[in-house]
Amino acid sequence: MMTTEAIQEGEPSDHFSMFSSQKSNIRYSYNKIREVKSYRVRELFLAYRDILWDDGRHKYNVSSFIGEIDELLLGERFSAFDQSTLDNLIGTLRQRGNSNATINRKMAALSKLLRKAHKMGDIHSLPEFRRQKERAGRIRFLERDEEARLFAAIRSRSEDAYRLSVFLVDSGCRLGEALGLIWNDIQEHRVSFWITKSGRSRTIPMTERVKEVIKLPATEGRRPKGPFTKLSQAQFRAIWNDAKAEVGLGADDQVVPHILRHTCASRLVQGGIDIRRVQMWLGHQTLSMTMRYAHLATNDLDGCVVVLETPRGEQPASSGEGSMFSSPVTTPSSPSTARKQRD
């Protein structure tokens, strides 16, 4: 072993001489010592937030998540984020009443931030982020009478908010997608969404009442940039909350503007539209997201009763037509079926 004196004076030790006397390809290099710095989670977020997240509501939510995480870590500074720190953090969030779905969203933000910091050399080790198992909860959607009462209360407060509500329930788009529309996104009988959560644009046809609500009143002065740009998310949510309290839905925490997207999806599935086309309509990145509504296609299982009640030798051959999983390209449709889908 090289002695301290040998290191200080630059003299080779006997051990080193043994290797150097042999013909060897081993090369020794002496790297510069790098100072190890430590950072708070909030400091890393301030450094990389504009690189990792676009401006908007999602960035605002991520800022809130990171702020909470920094608080739970008591502002601790670190150069390596170990597994025990992550496990303790998840445990504390669960004790605070966070669901697994909420924990996953917060950990996704933290993971994205730490991976960037690791890549840039700010921290030197990463823990393993394991996705928490999420339960498939009950999906709430509006019945027709609930929609009528709620929309009437909204209209009494704001015509613009009413027009937006009708658009949301018939298009199934997200609130941010609707507010971001400009007039060039609306062509003839179709509307295109370019600013989407998945980053993928989509174009869908408009219902008759959507065609009506995107028109501005003739008394309007200078036309705004888009059909709903006069409203902000905060303004619409405030009107929504007042209206839902008026019609007796104030205690239902699932009656939020996003319920209009659920309502649109539910009506499509219940109306017999196959799950692939529902996915395309909503702009879901994966089919698993759309499958949350699959249980609503109750008519799709009616043929199972026939098979179970019919003796084995008399069972009819299944055609597979009309299934919610049928491809819109390969599945033949009769004129009567087409009329039913239009209705």
Backbone hydrogen bonds in HBPLUS format (Angstrom, degrees):
<---DONOR---> <-ACCEPTOR-->    atom                        ^
c    i                          cat <-CA-CA->   ^        H-A-AA   ^      H-
h    n   atom  resd res      DA  || num        DHA   H-A  angle D-A-AA Bond
n    s   type  num  typ     dist DA aas  dist angle  dist       angle   num
A0007-ILE N   A0003-THR O   3.07 MM   4  6.34 153.4  2.14 145.5 152.5     1
A0008-GLN N   A0004-THR O   2.94 MM   4  6.20 160.4  1.98 149.4 154.7     2
A0009-GLU N   A0005-GLU O   2.86 MM   4  6.01 161.6  1.89 153.9 158.5     3
A0010-GLY N   A0006-ALA O   2.84 MM   4  5.56 116.5  2.25 132.4 146.0     4
A0011-GLU N   A0006-ALA O   2.90 MM   5  4.68 128.3  2.17 131.7 140.6     5
A0017-SER N   A0013-SER O   2.96 MM   4  6.25 152.6  2.04 147.2 155.2     6
A0018-MET N   A0014-ASP O   3.05 MM   4  6.27 147.4  2.15 146.9 154.0     7
A0020-SER N   A0016-PHE O   2.99 MM   4  6.23 158.1  2.04 149.4 156.4     8
A0021-SER N   A0017-SER O   2.88 MM   4  5.90 137.5  2.07 147.0 155.3     9
A0022-GLN N   A0019-PHE O   3.22 MM   3  5.53 149.4  2.32 103.5 112.1    10
A0039-TYR N   A0078-PHE O   2.97 MM  39  5.33 160.9  2.00 129.7 128.7    11
A0078-PHE N   A0039-TYR O   2.91 MM  39  5.33 154.6  1.97 128.6 131.6    12
A0044-LEU N   A0040-ARG O   3.19 MM   4  6.57 155.2  2.26 150.4 156.2    13
A0045-PHE N   A0041-VAL O   3.00 MM   4  6.31 154.8  2.07 149.4 156.9    14
A0046-LEU N   A0042-ARG O   2.98 MM   4  6.24 158.5  2.02 150.1 154.9    15
A0047-ALA N   A0043-GLU O   3.13 MM   4  6.31 141.4  2.28 138.0 148.1    16
A0047-ALA N   A0044-LEU O   3.16 MM   3  5.06 123.5  2.49  91.2 105.7    17
A0048-TYR N   A0044-LEU O   3.06 MM   4  6.27 144.3  2.19 147.9 156.5    18
A0049-ARG N   A0045-PHE O   2.78 MM   4  5.24 134.6  1.99 156.1 157.9    19
A0051-ILE N   A0048-TYR O   3.09 MM   3  5.24 138.5  2.26 103.2 115.3    20
A0052-LEU N   A0048-TYR O   2.98 MM   4  6.13 157.5  2.03 161.2 167.3    21
A0053-TRP N   A0049-ARG O   2.97 MM   4  5.74 159.2  2.01 148.8 153.4    22
A0060-TYR N   A0056-GLY O   3.13 MM   4  6.45 150.3  2.22 145.4 154.2    23
A0061-ASN N   A0057-ARG O   2.88 MM   4  6.23 154.6  1.95 151.9 158.4    24
A0062-VAL N   A0058-HIS O   2.89 MM   4  6.18 160.1  1.92 152.5 158.0    25
A0063-SER N   A0059-LYS O   2.97 MM   4  6.16 154.2  2.04 143.4 150.2    26
A0064-SER N   A0060-TYR O   3.12 MM   4  6.44 148.8  2.22 142.3 150.3    27
A0064-SER N   A0061-ASN O   3.07 MM   3  5.06 116.9  2.48  93.7 109.1    28
A0065-PHE N   A0061-ASN O   2.90 MM   4  6.26 155.4  1.96 151.1 158.2    29
A0066-ILE N   A0062-VAL O   2.89 MM   4  6.13 170.8  1.89 160.8 161.5    30
A0067-GLY N   A0063-SER O   3.00 MM   4  6.08 153.2  2.07 140.5 148.3    31
A0068-GLU N   A0064-SER O   3.04 MM   4  6.28 153.8  2.11 146.3 152.5    32
A0069-ILE N   A0065-PHE O   2.97 MM   4  6.29 159.3  2.02 152.0 158.0    33
A0070-ASP N   A0066-ILE O   2.89 MM   4  6.08 160.8  1.92 151.1 156.0    34
A0071-GLU N   A0067-GLY O   3.06 MM   4  6.23 148.1  2.16 138.6 147.3    35
A0072-LEU N   A0068-GLU O   2.91 MM   4  6.24 156.8  1.97 150.7 156.8    36
A0073-LEU N   A0069-ILE O   2.97 MM   4  6.20 143.5  2.10 145.4 155.4    37
A0075-GLY N   A0070-ASP O   3.02 MM   5  5.45 164.8  2.04 167.5 164.2    38
A0074-LEU N   A0071-GLU O   2.94 MM   3  5.00 156.4  2.00 105.7 111.6    39
A0076-GLU N   A0073-LEU O   3.04 MM   3  5.64 155.6  2.10 115.5 122.6    40
A0124-HIS N   A0079-SER O   2.86 MM  45  6.29 152.8  1.93 156.8 163.6    41
A0081-PHE N   A0125-SER O   3.39 MM  44  6.02 163.1  2.42 141.5 137.7    42
A0086-LEU N   A0082-ASP O   3.33 MM   4  6.71 157.5  2.39 145.5 151.2    43
A0087-ASP N   A0083-GLN O   2.88 MM   4  6.13 164.7  1.90 156.2 160.4    44
A0088-ASN N   A0084-SER O   2.94 MM   4  6.05 161.2  1.97 147.2 152.1    45
A0089-LEU N   A0085-THR O   3.02 MM   4  6.15 149.5  2.11 141.0 149.7    46
A0090-ILE N   A0086-LEU O   2.97 MM   4  6.28 159.3  2.02 155.2 159.4    47
A0091-GLY N   A0087-ASP O   2.97 MM   4  6.18 160.1  2.01 147.7 153.6    48
A0092-THR N   A0088-ASN O   2.97 MM   4  6.17 152.8  2.04 144.9 151.7    49
A0093-LEU N   A0089-LEU O   3.05 MM   4  6.32 157.5  2.11 148.1 154.0    50
A0094-ARG N   A0090-ILE O   3.00 MM   4  6.26 155.1  2.06 148.9 155.6    51
A0095-GLN N   A0091-GLY O   3.00 MM   4  6.26 150.4  2.09 142.8 151.0    52
A0096-ARG N   A0092-THR O   3.04 MM   4  6.31 135.6  2.24 140.3 152.1    53
A0096-ARG N   A0093-LEU O   3.16 MM   3  5.06 128.6  2.43  91.5 105.2    54
A0098-ASN N   A0093-LEU O   3.12 MM   5  5.63 159.5  2.17 154.0 149.1    55
A0097-GLY N   A0094-ARG O   3.00 MM   3  5.20 158.9  2.04 107.0 112.8    56
A0103-ILE N   A0099-SER O   2.91 MM   4  6.21 161.7  1.94 154.4 159.9    57
A0104-ASN N   A0100-ASN O   2.88 MM   4  6.06 155.9  1.94 146.4 152.7    58
A0105-ARG N   A0101-ALA O   3.17 MM   4  6.46 152.0  2.25 142.6 149.1    59
A0106-LYS N   A0102-THR O   3.06 MM   4  6.37 159.2  2.11 151.8 157.2    60
A0107-MET N   A0103-ILE O   2.84 MM   4  6.01 160.5  1.88 155.7 161.4    61
A0108-ALA N   A0104-ASN O   2.89 MM   4  5.95 143.0  2.03 141.2 150.9    62
A0109-ALA N   A0105-ARG O   3.29 MM   4  6.55 152.2  2.37 140.3 145.9    63
A0110-LEU N   A0106-LYS O   3.10 MM   4  6.40 160.2  2.14 144.9 150.4    64
A0111-SER N   A0107-MET O   2.78 MM   4  5.84 162.9  1.81 147.8 152.9    65
A0112-LYS N   A0108-ALA O   3.09 MM   4  6.17 161.7  2.12 142.3 147.0    66
A0113-LEU N   A0109-ALA O   3.12 MM   4  6.32 156.6  2.18 145.3 151.5    67
A0114-LEU N   A0110-LEU O   2.88 MM   4  6.10 167.0  1.90 157.9 161.2    68
A0115-ARG N   A0111-SER O   2.92 MM   4  6.01 158.9  1.96 151.5 157.1    69
A0116-LYS N   A0112-LYS O   3.28 MM   4  6.41 153.1  2.35 137.9 144.3    70
A0117-ALA N   A0113-LEU O   3.01 MM   4  6.31 160.7  2.05 149.4 154.9    71
A0118-HIS N   A0114-LEU O   2.79 MM   4  5.96 154.0  1.86 148.3 155.5    72
A0119-LYS N   A0115-ARG O   2.99 MM   4  6.13 155.7  2.05 141.0 147.4    73
A0120-MET N   A0116-LYS O   3.02 MM   4  6.26 144.4  2.15 144.9 154.5    74
A0122-ASP N   A0117-ALA O   2.83 MM   5  5.13 148.6  1.93 161.5 155.7    75
A0121-GLY N   A0118-HIS O   3.08 MM   3  5.06 156.4  2.14 100.8 108.0    76
A0147-GLU N   A0143-GLU O   2.93 MM   4  6.21 160.8  1.97 156.6 162.0    77
A0148-ALA N   A0144-ARG O   3.01 MM   4  6.26 159.7  2.05 147.1 152.3    78
A0149-ARG N   A0145-ASP O   3.07 MM   4  6.26 164.0  2.09 148.4 151.8    79
A0150-LEU N   A0146-GLU O   2.90 MM   4  6.01 167.9  1.92 154.0 158.0    80
A0151-PHE N   A0147-GLU O   2.83 MM   4  5.84 166.0  1.85 152.9 157.5    81
A0152-ALA N   A0148-ALA O   3.07 MM   4  6.10 150.2  2.17 139.2 147.0    82
A0153-ALA N   A0149-ARG O   3.15 MM   4  6.39 154.4  2.22 143.9 150.2    83
A0154-ILE N   A0150-LEU O   2.96 MM   4  6.25 151.4  2.05 147.4 155.9    84
A0155-ARG N   A0151-PHE O   2.85 MM   4  6.02 158.5  1.90 146.2 152.1    85
A0156-SER N   A0152-ALA O   3.09 MM   4  6.29 146.1  2.21 141.2 149.2    86
A0157-ARG N   A0154-ILE O   3.00 MM   3  5.33 147.5  2.11 106.4 116.5    87
A0158-SER N   A0154-ILE O   2.90 MM   4  6.19 156.3  1.95 155.5 163.2    88
A0162-TYR N   A0158-SER O   3.08 MM   4  6.30 149.0  2.18 140.1 148.7    89
A0163-ARG N   A0159-GLU O   2.94 MM   4  6.21 162.3  1.97 150.9 154.9    90
A0164-LEU N   A0160-ASP O   3.03 MM   4  6.24 157.4  2.08 145.4 151.6    91
A0165-SER N   A0161-ALA O   2.97 MM   4  6.15 152.0  2.05 142.2 149.5    92
A0166-VAL N   A0162-TYR O   3.05 MM   4  6.36 162.7  2.08 158.0 160.9    93
A0167-PHE N   A0163-ARG O   3.08 MM   4  6.28 159.8  2.12 145.7 151.7    94
A0168-LEU N   A0164-LEU O   2.91 MM   4  6.13 157.3  1.96 150.6 156.5    95
A0169-VAL N   A0165-SER O   3.09 MM   4  6.33 162.0  2.13 153.2 156.5    96
A0170-ASP N   A0166-VAL O   3.14 MM   4  6.24 152.2  2.22 149.0 155.8    97
A0171-SER N   A0167-PHE O   2.92 MM   4  5.82 142.7  2.06 146.2 155.4    98
A0172-GLY N   A0168-LEU O   2.84 MM   4  5.39 144.6  1.97 134.8 143.8    99
A0177-GLU N   A0174-ARG O   3.08 MM   3  5.18 122.3  2.43  97.6 112.3   100
A0178-ALA N   A0174-ARG O   3.13 MM   4  6.50 153.0  2.21 153.8 160.5   101
A0179-LEU N   A0175-LEU O   3.03 MM   4  6.30 167.3  2.05 157.6 160.8   102
A0180-GLY N   A0176-GLY O   3.09 MM   4  6.07 136.5  2.29 135.2 145.4   103
A0181-LEU N   A0178-ALA O   3.19 MM   3  5.46 167.7  2.21 111.3 114.7   104
A0185-ASP N   A0182-ILE O   2.93 MM   3  5.56 156.8  1.99 118.4 126.0   105
A0186-ILE N   A0183-TRP O   3.09 MM   3  5.54 164.7  2.11 114.5 119.3   106
A0192-SER N   A0185-ASP O   2.88 MM   7  5.13 158.1  1.93 147.6 155.0   107
A0187-GLN N   A0190-ARG O   3.03 MM   3  5.51 147.0  2.14 149.9 159.2   108
A0190-ARG N   A0187-GLN O   2.96 MM   3  5.51 167.1  1.98 137.8 141.8   109
A0206-MET N   A0189-HIS O   2.89 MM  17  5.74 149.1  1.99 159.3 155.1   110
A0191-VAL N   A0204-ILE O   2.96 MM  13  5.71 161.8  1.99 164.7 168.7   111
A0204-ILE N   A0191-VAL O   3.05 MM  13  5.71 159.0  2.09 159.2 159.3   112
A0193-PHE N   A0202-ARG O   2.82 MM   9  5.48 165.7  1.84 167.7 171.8   113
A0202-ARG N   A0193-PHE O   3.13 MM   9  5.48 147.6  2.24 139.5 149.3   114
A0199-GLY N   A0196-THR O   3.27 MM   3  5.13 143.8  2.41  93.7 104.0   115
A0211-LYS N   A0207-THR O   3.08 MM   4  6.41 154.2  2.15 148.1 154.7   116
A0212-GLU N   A0208-GLU O   3.23 MM   4  6.56 137.8  2.41 137.0 147.9   117
A0213-VAL N   A0209-ARG O   3.02 MM   4  6.27 158.6  2.07 145.2 149.8   118
A0214-ILE N   A0210-VAL O   3.15 MM   4  6.25 141.0  2.31 151.2 158.2   119
A0215-LYS N   A0212-GLU O   3.22 MM   3  5.65 156.5  2.28 108.2 115.4   120
A0220-GLU N   A0217-PRO O   3.08 MM   3  5.66 167.1  2.10 118.2 122.2   121
A0231-LEU N   A0228-PHE O   3.21 MM   3  5.96 167.9  2.23 120.5 124.1   122
A0236-PHE N   A0232-SER O   3.02 MM   4  6.26 167.4  2.03 155.8 158.9   123
A0237-ARG N   A0233-GLN O   2.93 MM   4  6.09 165.6  1.95 155.6 159.5   124
A0238-ALA N   A0234-ALA O   3.05 MM   4  6.18 152.0  2.13 143.7 151.1   125
A0239-ILE N   A0235-GLN O   3.10 MM   4  6.38 162.4  2.13 150.8 154.8   126
A0240-TRP N   A0236-PHE O   2.85 MM   4  6.04 160.0  1.89 150.9 157.4   127
A0241-ASN N   A0237-ARG O   2.90 MM   4  6.04 165.0  1.92 149.0 152.1   128
A0242-ASP N   A0238-ALA O   3.15 MM   4  6.35 158.7  2.20 146.6 151.9   129
A0243-ALA N   A0239-ILE O   2.99 MM   4  6.18 160.9  2.03 150.7 156.2   130
A0244-LYS N   A0240-TRP O   2.89 MM   4  6.12 163.6  1.92 158.9 163.0   131
A0245-ALA N   A0241-ASN O   3.18 MM   4  6.22 148.3  2.28 138.8 146.5   132
A0246-GLU N   A0242-ASP O   3.14 MM   4  6.38 147.9  2.25 140.5 149.1   133
A0247-VAL N   A0243-ALA O   3.20 MM   4  6.55 148.0  2.31 148.4 155.6   134
A0249-LEU N   A0244-LYS O   2.74 MM   5  5.00 152.7  1.81 171.2 162.0   135
A0248-GLY N   A0245-ALA O   3.33 MM   3  5.30 165.3  2.36 104.5 107.1   136
A0252-ASP N   A0249-LEU O   3.11 MM   3  5.47 155.5  2.17 111.5 119.0   137
A0255-VAL N   A0252-ASP O   3.18 MM   3  5.73 164.4  2.21 115.6 120.4   138
A0256-VAL N   A0254-GLN O   2.95 MM   2  5.62 128.5  2.22 106.0  90.8   139
A0259-ILE N   A0256-VAL O   2.82 MM   3  5.60 164.1  1.84 129.9 135.3   140
A0260-LEU N   A0257-PRO O   3.14 MM   3  5.94 163.7  2.16 120.8 124.8   141
A0261-ARG N   A0258-HIS O   3.06 MM   3  5.44 136.7  2.26 106.7 117.3   142
A0262-HIS N   A0258-HIS O   3.38 MM   4  6.85 157.1  2.43 146.6 152.1   143
A0263-THR N   A0259-ILE O   2.83 MM   4  6.04 152.0  1.91 144.5 152.9   144
A0264-CYS N   A0260-LEU O   3.06 MM   4  6.23 157.0  2.11 139.8 144.8   145
A0265-ALA N   A0261-ARG O   3.08 MM   4  6.33 168.7  2.09 152.8 155.3   146
A0266-SER N   A0262-HIS O   2.88 MM   4  6.04 161.2  1.91 151.4 156.9   147
A0267-ARG N   A0263-THR O   3.02 MM   4  6.18 159.8  2.06 149.9 154.6   148
A0268-LEU N   A0264-CYS O   3.06 MM   4  6.31 153.8  2.13 149.7 156.8   149
A0269-VAL N   A0265-ALA O   3.07 MM   4  6.34 166.6  2.09 154.4 156.9   150
A0270-GLN N   A0266-SER O   2.89 MM   4  6.03 170.0  1.90 153.7 157.2   151
A0271-GLY N   A0267-ARG O   2.94 MM   4  5.87 132.5  2.18 133.4 145.1   152
A0273-ILE N   A0268-LEU O   3.10 MM   5  5.55 159.2  2.14 160.8 154.4   153
A0272-GLY N   A0269-VAL O   3.01 MM   3  5.36 163.8  2.03 113.4 117.0   154
A0277-ARG N   A0274-ASP O   3.10 MM   3  5.68 122.6  2.45 111.1 123.5   155
A0278-VAL N   A0274-ASP O   3.15 MM   4  6.49 150.8  2.24 147.9 156.8   156
A0275-ILE N   A0324-MET O   2.40 MM  49  5.39 140.4  1.55 142.8 154.2   157
A0279-GLN N   A0275-ILE O   2.99 MM   4  6.18 151.5  2.07 140.8 148.0   158
A0280-MET N   A0276-ARG O   3.08 MM   4  6.42 155.5  2.14 144.4 150.4   159
A0281-TRP N   A0277-ARG O   2.90 MM   4  6.09 155.8  1.96 145.9 152.6   160
A0282-LEU N   A0278-VAL O   2.98 MM   4  6.17 164.1  2.00 154.0 156.9   161
A0283-GLY N   A0279-GLN O   2.88 MM   4  5.86 135.5  2.08 141.7 154.1   162
A0284-HIS N   A0279-GLN O   3.23 MM   5  5.37 144.9  2.36 143.9 148.9   163
A0289-MET N   A0286-THR O   3.33 MM   3  5.85 144.9  2.46 107.8 115.1   164
A0290-THR N   A0287-LEU O   2.99 MM   3  5.23 117.8  2.40 102.3 117.2   165
A0291-MET N   A0287-LEU O   2.97 MM   4  6.23 141.6  2.12 149.9 162.0   166
A0292-ARG N   A0289-MET O   3.46 MM   3  5.96 165.3  2.48 107.4 111.6   167
A0293-TYR N   A0290-THR O   3.04 MM   3  5.99 171.2  2.04 128.4 130.7   168
A0294-ALA N   A0291-MET O   3.08 MM   3  4.89 159.2  2.13 100.9 107.5   169
A0296-LEU N   A0293-TYR O   3.06 MM   3  5.77 161.0  2.10 120.2 126.2   170
A0297-ALA N   A0294-ALA O   3.08 MM   3  5.77 167.1  2.09 121.5 125.5   171
A0298-THR N   A0296-LEU O   2.87 MM   2  5.46 136.5  2.06 102.4  90.1   172
A0300-ASP N   A0297-ALA O   3.12 MM   3  5.61 147.7  2.23 109.5 118.6   173
A0301-LEU N   A0298-THR O   3.10 MM   3  5.73 164.4  2.12 117.5 122.1   174
A0302-ASP N   A0299-ASN O   3.23 MM   3  5.31 164.6  2.26 106.1 110.8   175
A0304-CYS N   A0301-LEU O   2.97 MM   3  5.47 147.2  2.08 113.0 122.4   176
A0305-VAL N   A0302-ASP O   3.18 MM   3  5.66 134.8  2.39 109.2 118.9   177
A0307-VAL N   A0303-GLY O   3.21 MM   4  6.52 157.1  2.27 146.8 152.0   178
A0308-LEU N   A0304-CYS O   3.02 MM   4  6.27 156.8  2.07 148.3 154.5   179
A0309-GLU N   A0305-VAL O   2.96 MM   4  6.09 149.9  2.05 149.8 157.3   180
A0310-THR N   A0306-VAL O   3.03 MM   4  5.95 135.0  2.24 143.6 153.6   181
A0314-GLU N   A0311-PRO O   2.96 MM   3  5.46 149.7  2.06 114.3 123.8   182
A0315-GLN N   A0312-ARG O   3.44 MM   3  5.50 174.0  2.45 108.2 109.1   183
A0326-SER N   A0323-SER O   3.04 MM   3  5.15 163.3  2.07 107.2 112.5   184
A0331-THR N   A0327-SER O   3.05 MM   4  5.64 153.0  2.13 148.2 152.9   185
A0337-THR N   A0334-SER O   3.05 MM   3  5.15 118.1  2.45  99.4 114.4   186
A0338-ALA N   A0334-SER O   2.99 MM   4  6.31 158.0  2.04 155.3 161.8   187
A0339-ARG N   A0335-PRO O   2.95 MM   4  6.22 150.8  2.03 145.1 152.9   188
A0340-LYS N   A0336-SER O   3.06 MM   4  6.33 153.1  2.14 143.9 150.6   189
A0341-GLN N   A0337-THR O   3.00 MM   4  6.31 157.3  2.05 151.4 156.9   190
A0342-ARG N   A0338-ALA O   3.03 MM   4  6.30 153.3  2.11 145.9 152.8   191
A0343-ASP N   A0339-ARG O   3.00 MM   4  6.24 149.8  2.10 144.8 153.2   192
